[in-house]
């Protein structure tokens, strides 16, 4: 089944256009969407079959949990458990934006979504269009990069359409995304916060809050 390619203006959210595909996404369908860096590959993060389909389509190692994007801080917190005090400080300063936080998950995700010890990596994205999409859907989306495993992240919508045009997928084509660095990842589940991956937010900017 060929992909549905939906041309969008990522600066002006069209809820009517997106809602045509809402049911498909909520039922475990896969969607490709622009972010403030690269294109993301997602499904309903609460749907086991959708999550498995993302792993299969990407060819991703099942031992590498998928990150998640949520509409806002409240939506993220509704998925998280045992949040440390530093969580609230970091989200106040850096969300929405390219900061992914690894936290303990509430029992709302399928096992395929969880990292070691029942954790999930979550962020609120900086792109307003994507936050509006997430609000309309009412669920978080997986947000791994839209590429086959082993390939680099992709900002080029033409390449996205070319690579995925023969897949059963919905592609929101917003043109070329800004690219740049991926999100910085901080693990908040240990005895002290730990930077897992340095990205768009430099470690130096975070150091005062992680000491």
Buried (B, 14 or more C-beta within 10 A) or exposed (E): EEBBBBEBEBEEBEEEEBEEBBEBBBEBBBBBBBBBBBBBBBBBBBBBEBBBBBBEBBEBEEEEBBBBBBBBBEBBBEBBBEBBEBBEEBBEBBBBBBBBBBBBBBEBBBEBBBBEEBBBBBBBBBBBBBBBBBBBBEBBBBBBBBBBEEEEBBBBBEBBBEBBEEBBBBBBBBEEBEEEBBBBBBBBBEEEBEBEEBBBBEEEEBEEEBE
